[in-house]
């Protein structure tokens, strides 16, 4: 079973440059958790599956911690989700809008 939250849009303060850390930027996070089929399929009980709200809260908590590198914050998100659901295979994508690279780039993206 695959559970995915796509394009969680957040303002955060990640980046190597001081300006990025002070002004912040728009980030999009997508997380996928692959787990054996949950009992929730049969029971219709939130206690028997992965709760989307808990996933969202973990992503927000980790995005609130400034990092220089996107791969660092993605690693923290993945680790926190794996701690919460040890049997899950976790995939994380973090996108930064308009990265400061001296040219026009819509998004910089890292995937773990």
MIDRENDREN-70446 format. One record per residue: residue number from 1; x, y, z of N, C-alpha, C in turn. Coordinates in Angstrom, 3 decimals, padded with zeros to 6 digits. Layout:
# residues N
+------+----------+----------+----------+----------+----------+----------+----------+----------+----------+
: resi :       nX :       nY :       nZ :      caX :      caY :      caZ :       cX :       cY :       cZ :
+------+----------+----------+----------+----------+----------+----------+----------+----------+----------+
:  NUM :        X :        Y :        Z :        X :        Y :        Z :        X :        Y :        Z :
...
+------+----------+----------+----------+----------+----------+----------+----------+----------+----------+
END
This chain:
# residues 112
+------+----------+----------+----------+----------+----------+----------+----------+----------+----------+
: resi :       nX :       nY :       nZ :      caX :      caY :      caZ :       cX :       cY :       cZ :
+------+----------+----------+----------+----------+----------+----------+----------+----------+----------+
:    1 :  000.859 : -001.168 :  000.000 :  000.000 :  000.000 :  000.000 :  000.902 :  001.226 :  000.000 :
:    2 :  000.552 :  002.196 : -000.799 :  001.319 :  003.433 : -000.895 :  000.458 :  004.603 : -000.431 :
:    3 :  000.973 :  005.333 :  000.532 :  000.300 :  006.535 :  001.030 :  001.193 :  007.713 :  000.661 :
:    4 :  000.614 :  008.714 :  000.017 :  001.402 :  009.854 : -000.457 :  000.683 :  011.159 : -000.116 :
:    5 :  001.452 :  012.105 :  000.400 :  000.989 :  013.492 :  000.506 :  001.796 :  014.277 : -000.518 :
:    6 :  001.109 :  014.909 : -001.444 :  001.773 :  015.575 : -002.555 :  001.711 :  017.093 : -002.428 :
:    7 :  002.830 :  017.714 : -002.750 :  002.924 :  019.169 : -002.869 :  002.439 :  019.909 : -001.615 :
:    8 :  002.989 :  019.513 : -000.474 :  002.755 :  020.258 :  000.762 :  003.490 :  021.585 :  000.597 :
:    9 :  002.770 :  022.673 :  000.562 :  003.355 :  023.992 :  000.295 :  003.628 :  024.705 :  001.614 :
:   10 :  004.912 :  025.069 :  001.828 :  005.332 :  025.699 :  003.072 :  006.315 :  026.823 :  002.797 :
:   11 :  006.340 :  027.794 :  003.678 :  007.412 :  028.783 :  003.686 :  008.433 :  028.311 :  004.703 :
:   12 :  009.707 :  028.290 :  004.299 :  010.766 :  027.833 :  005.198 :  012.039 :  028.627 :  004.920 :
:   13 :  013.064 :  028.372 :  005.728 :  014.273 :  029.193 :  005.728 :  015.513 :  028.341 :  005.485 :
:   14 :  015.526 :  027.623 :  004.368 :  016.648 :  026.755 :  004.011 :  017.470 :  027.420 :  002.918 :
:   15 :  018.780 :  027.269 :  003.004 :  019.659 :  027.775 :  001.960 :  021.007 :  028.152 :  002.517 :
:   16 :  021.964 :  028.230 :  001.634 :  023.335 :  028.568 :  002.003 :  023.487 :  030.078 :  002.216 :
:   17 :  022.746 :  030.868 :  001.462 :  022.877 :  032.325 :  001.529 :  022.100 :  032.912 :  002.710 :
:   18 :  022.665 :  033.954 :  003.316 :  022.017 :  034.620 :  004.459 :  020.627 :  035.119 :  004.071 :
:   19 :  020.495 :  035.643 :  002.867 :  019.209 :  036.159 :  002.394 :  018.126 :  035.075 :  002.427 :
:   20 :  018.492 :  033.863 :  002.039 :  017.527 :  032.751 :  002.042 :  017.080 :  032.431 :  003.468 :
:   21 :  018.007 :  032.533 :  004.387 :  017.713 :  032.217 :  005.790 :  016.891 :  033.312 :  006.458 :
:   22 :  017.012 :  034.545 :  005.968 :  016.290 :  035.668 :  006.569 :  014.908 :  035.862 :  005.955 :
:   23 :  014.829 :  035.795 :  004.633 :  013.567 :  036.077 :  003.945 :  012.700 :  034.841 :  003.748 :
:   24 :  013.307 :  033.691 :  003.722 :  012.557 :  032.470 :  003.475 :  012.203 :  032.310 :  002.015 :
:   25 :  011.564 :  031.194 :  001.729 :  011.195 :  030.880 :  000.359 :  010.037 :  029.884 :  000.397 :
:   26 :  009.452 :  029.659 : -000.762 :  008.385 :  028.679 : -000.898 :  009.002 :  027.322 : -001.213 :
:   27 :  008.538 :  026.312 : -000.504 :  008.985 :  024.936 : -000.705 :  007.769 :  024.047 : -000.906 :
:   28 :  007.959 :  023.007 : -001.706 :  006.936 :  021.985 : -001.902 :  007.549 :  020.655 : -001.486 :
:   29 :  006.827 :  019.924 : -000.658 :  007.307 :  018.634 : -000.177 :  006.289 :  017.564 : -000.554 :
:   30 :  006.785 :  016.469 : -001.101 :  005.972 :  015.287 : -001.367 :  006.607 :  014.122 : -000.631 :
:   31 :  005.801 :  013.396 :  000.123 :  006.301 :  012.225 :  000.841 :  005.439 :  011.021 :  000.490 :
:   32 :  006.097 :  009.872 :  000.357 :  005.418 :  008.610 :  000.105 :  005.874 :  007.607 :  001.139 :
:   33 :  004.926 :  006.873 :  001.680 :  005.223 :  005.808 :  002.632 :  004.620 :  004.526 :  002.083 :
:   34 :  005.478 :  003.544 :  001.800 :  005.004 :  002.260 :  001.307 :  005.034 :  001.273 :  002.467 :
:   35 :  003.877 :  000.705 :  002.741 :  003.723 : -000.209 :  003.876 :  002.883 : -001.409 :  003.422 :
:   36 :  002.956 : -002.515 :  004.182 :  002.025 : -003.612 :  003.884 :  000.590 : -003.089 :  003.998 :
:   37 : -000.312 : -003.710 :  003.305 : -001.706 : -003.262 :  003.355 : -002.172 : -003.171 :  004.808 :
:   38 : -002.766 : -002.050 :  005.158 : -003.170 : -001.813 :  006.546 : -004.499 : -002.486 :  006.862 :
:   39 : -004.716 : -002.715 :  008.133 : -006.006 : -003.249 :  008.584 : -007.128 : -002.251 :  008.315 :
:   40 : -006.752 : -000.978 :  008.146 : -007.759 :  000.042 :  007.860 : -008.569 : -000.245 :  006.614 :
:   41 : -008.002 : -001.007 :  005.680 : -008.726 : -001.398 :  004.469 : -009.999 : -002.155 :  004.846 :
:   42 : -009.885 : -002.961 :  005.897 : -011.035 : -003.768 :  006.336 : -011.854 : -003.112 :  007.430 :
:   43 : -011.188 : -002.382 :  008.334 : -011.878 : -001.886 :  009.526 : -012.436 : -000.483 :  009.391 :
:   44 : -011.895 :  000.307 :  008.451 : -012.294 :  001.708 :  008.305 : -011.996 :  002.510 :  009.579 :
:   45 : -010.902 :  002.148 :  010.259 : -010.518 :  002.770 :  011.523 : -009.166 :  003.460 :  011.346 :
:   46 : -009.104 :  004.744 :  011.618 : -007.877 :  005.531 :  011.458 : -006.724 :  004.977 :  012.299 :
:   47 : -007.046 :  004.308 :  013.399 : -006.008 :  003.731 :  014.258 : -005.280 :  002.573 :  013.573 :
:   48 : -005.846 :  002.064 :  012.472 : -005.279 :  000.910 :  011.787 : -004.544 :  001.276 :  010.501 :
:   49 : -004.168 :  002.524 :  010.368 : -003.447 :  002.950 :  009.166 : -002.525 :  004.110 :  009.521 :
:   50 : -001.879 :  004.670 :  008.526 : -001.043 :  005.853 :  008.716 : -001.936 :  007.078 :  008.631 :
:   51 : -001.884 :  007.891 :  009.657 : -002.717 :  009.081 :  009.754 : -002.056 :  010.224 :  008.968 :
:   52 : -002.757 :  010.745 :  007.956 : -002.213 :  011.834 :  007.126 : -001.809 :  013.035 :  007.963 :
:   53 : -002.596 :  013.344 :  008.971 : -002.307 :  014.515 :  009.804 : -000.968 :  014.357 :  010.510 :
:   54 : -000.676 :  013.158 :  010.983 :  000.609 :  012.922 :  011.653 :  001.768 :  013.069 :  010.669 :
:   55 :  001.591 :  012.581 :  009.453 :  002.621 :  012.731 :  008.421 :  002.852 :  014.216 :  008.146 :
:   56 :  001.775 :  014.951 :  007.944 :  001.860 :  016.391 :  007.670 :  002.568 :  017.118 :  008.815 :
:   57 :  002.206 :  016.793 :  010.039 :  002.816 :  017.451 :  011.200 :  004.312 :  017.193 :  011.267 :
:   58 :  004.735 :  015.969 :  010.977 :  006.168 :  015.648 :  010.980 :  006.895 :  016.442 :  009.907 :
:   59 :  006.318 :  016.524 :  008.720 :  006.936 :  017.309 :  007.642 :  007.084 :  018.770 :  008.079 :
:   60 :  006.034 :  019.341 :  008.639 :  006.085 :  020.742 :  009.068 :  007.131 :  020.960 :  010.160 :
:   61 :  007.209 :  020.047 :  011.118 :  008.199 :  020.165 :  012.197 :  009.621 :  020.160 :  011.634 :
:   62 :  009.882 :  019.283 :  010.694 :  011.232 :  019.180 :  010.130 :  011.548 :  020.362 :  009.215 :
:   63 :  010.562 :  020.848 :  008.474 :  010.785 :  022.004 :  007.597 :  011.016 :  023.284 :  008.394 :
:   64 :  010.574 :  023.319 :  009.636 :  010.748 :  024.506 :  010.484 :  012.182 :  024.644 :  011.000 :
:   65 :  013.010 :  023.614 :  010.830 :  014.405 :  023.642 :  011.283 :  015.288 :  024.052 :  010.107 :
:   66 :  015.845 :  025.272 :  010.112 :  016.657 :  025.725 :  008.971 :  017.842 :  024.807 :  008.686 :
:   67 :  018.078 :  024.584 :  007.404 :  019.215 :  023.793 :  006.925 :  019.858 :  024.518 :  005.758 :
:   68 :  021.136 :  024.286 :  005.553 :  021.807 :  024.841 :  004.381 :  021.370 :  024.120 :  003.110 :
:   69 :  021.272 :  022.804 :  003.185 :  021.069 :  021.989 :  001.995 :  019.704 :  021.313 :  001.983 :
:   70 :  019.112 :  021.236 :  000.794 :  017.827 :  020.552 :  000.646 :  017.940 :  019.078 :  001.022 :
:   71 :  019.066 :  018.450 :  000.670 :  019.214 :  017.039 :  000.998 :  019.283 :  016.810 :  002.503 :
:   72 :  019.769 :  017.792 :  003.235 :  019.818 :  017.685 :  004.699 :  018.413 :  017.703 :  005.279 :
:   73 :  017.586 :  018.644 :  004.855 :  016.216 :  018.701 :  005.369 :  015.414 :  017.486 :  004.901 :
:   74 :  015.620 :  017.036 :  003.661 :  014.925 :  015.842 :  003.176 :  015.319 :  014.619 :  004.002 :
:   75 :  016.585 :  014.538 :  004.368 :  017.052 :  013.437 :  005.203 :  016.409 :  013.449 :  006.579 :
:   76 :  016.246 :  014.634 :  007.152 :  015.582 :  014.746 :  008.457 :  014.111 :  014.336 :  008.366 :
:   77 :  013.449 :  014.735 :  007.292 :  012.048 :  014.348 :  007.109 :  011.949 :  012.830 :  006.995 :
:   78 :  012.802 :  012.251 :  006.146 :  012.764 :  010.795 :  005.955 :  013.033 :  010.058 :  007.262 :
:   79 :  014.046 :  010.500 :  008.004 :  014.385 :  009.850 :  009.273 :  013.220 :  009.932 :  010.264 :
:   80 :  012.602 :  011.102 :  010.384 :  011.493 :  011.275 :  011.331 :  010.302 :  010.391 :  010.946 :
:   81 :  010.015 :  010.284 :  009.648 :  008.911 :  009.427 :  009.204 :  009.239 :  007.951 :  009.451 :
:   82 :  010.502 :  007.573 :  009.239 :  010.902 :  006.186 :  009.491 :  010.859 :  005.859 :  010.981 :
:   83 :  011.140 :  006.837 :  011.822 :  011.035 :  006.637 :  013.269 :  009.575 :  006.398 :  013.658 :
:   84 :  008.678 :  007.141 :  013.054 :  007.253 :  007.023 :  013.377 :  006.650 :  005.724 :  012.825 :
:   85 :  007.099 :  005.306 :  011.628 :  006.576 :  004.100 :  010.985 :  007.751 :  003.259 :  010.502 :
:   86 :  008.348 :  002.475 :  011.403 :  009.573 :  001.729 :  011.079 :  009.434 :  000.734 :  009.926 :
:   87 :  008.243 :  000.234 :  009.660 :  008.058 : -000.741 :  008.582 :  007.875 : -000.081 :  007.218 :
:   88 :  007.791 :  001.238 :  007.196 :  007.527 :  001.957 :  005.943 :  008.814 :  002.205 :  005.161 :
:   89 :  008.707 :  002.063 :  003.862 :  009.749 :  002.555 :  002.964 :  009.344 :  003.987 :  002.622 :
:   90 :  010.230 :  004.938 :  002.901 :  009.879 :  006.348 :  002.798 :  010.634 :  006.999 :  001.646 :
:   91 :  009.905 :  007.754 :  000.855 :  010.474 :  008.547 : -000.237 :  010.109 :  010.003 :  000.029 :
:   92 :  011.087 :  010.895 : -000.110 :  010.871 :  012.320 :  000.158 :  011.364 :  013.134 : -001.029 :
:   93 :  010.552 :  014.089 : -001.450 :  010.953 :  015.060 : -002.468 :  010.763 :  016.447 : -001.869 :
:   94 :  011.818 :  017.282 : -001.962 :  011.740 :  018.670 : -001.502 :  012.110 :  019.561 : -002.678 :
:   95 :  011.238 :  020.548 : -002.955 :  011.452 :  021.491 : -004.055 :  011.531 :  022.907 : -003.494 :
:   96 :  012.517 :  023.664 : -003.956 :  012.687 :  025.069 : -003.568 :  012.369 :  025.941 : -004.776 :
:   97 :  011.463 :  026.902 : -004.586 :  011.035 :  027.780 : -005.674 :  012.104 :  028.839 : -005.963 :
:   98 :  012.348 :  029.069 : -007.245 :  013.271 :  030.119 : -007.708 :  014.590 :  030.146 : -006.934 :
:   99 :  015.375 :  029.074 : -006.988 :  016.641 :  029.073 : -006.249 :  017.584 :  030.145 : -006.793 :
:  100 :  018.391 :  030.752 : -005.919 :  019.287 :  031.833 : -006.347 :  020.535 :  031.284 : -007.050 :
:  101 :  020.407 :  031.050 : -008.345 :  021.516 :  030.476 : -009.105 :  022.032 :  031.410 : -010.205 :
:  102 :  021.575 :  032.643 : -010.214 :  022.046 :  033.593 : -011.213 :  021.310 :  033.513 : -012.536 :
:  103 :  020.215 :  032.803 : -012.570 :  019.415 :  032.670 : -013.773 :  017.997 :  032.268 : -013.389 :
:  104 :  017.157 :  032.128 : -014.385 :  015.761 :  031.793 : -014.130 :  015.597 :  030.277 : -014.056 :
:  105 :  015.279 :  029.805 : -012.859 :  015.028 :  028.387 : -012.608 :  013.756 :  028.304 : -011.773 :
:  106 :  012.787 :  027.532 : -012.226 :  011.511 :  027.449 : -011.512 :  011.674 :  026.765 : -010.155 :
:  107 :  012.340 :  025.606 : -010.117 :  012.470 :  024.835 : -008.885 :  013.834 :  024.140 : -008.847 :
:  108 :  014.399 :  024.008 : -007.663 :  015.506 :  023.081 : -007.401 :  014.890 :  021.937 : -006.606 :
:  109 :  015.181 :  020.710 : -006.986 :  014.530 :  019.550 : -006.389 :  015.537 :  018.518 : -005.926 :
:  110 :  015.283 :  017.948 : -004.755 :  016.067 :  016.817 : -004.247 :  015.105 :  015.687 : -003.911 :
:  111 :  015.489 :  014.479 : -004.220 :  014.653 :  013.319 : -003.889 :  015.516 :  012.274 : -003.187 :
:  112 :  014.978 :  011.767 : -002.093 :  015.621 :  010.671 : -001.358 :  014.657 :  009.504 : -001.305 :
+------+----------+----------+----------+----------+----------+----------+----------+----------+----------+
END
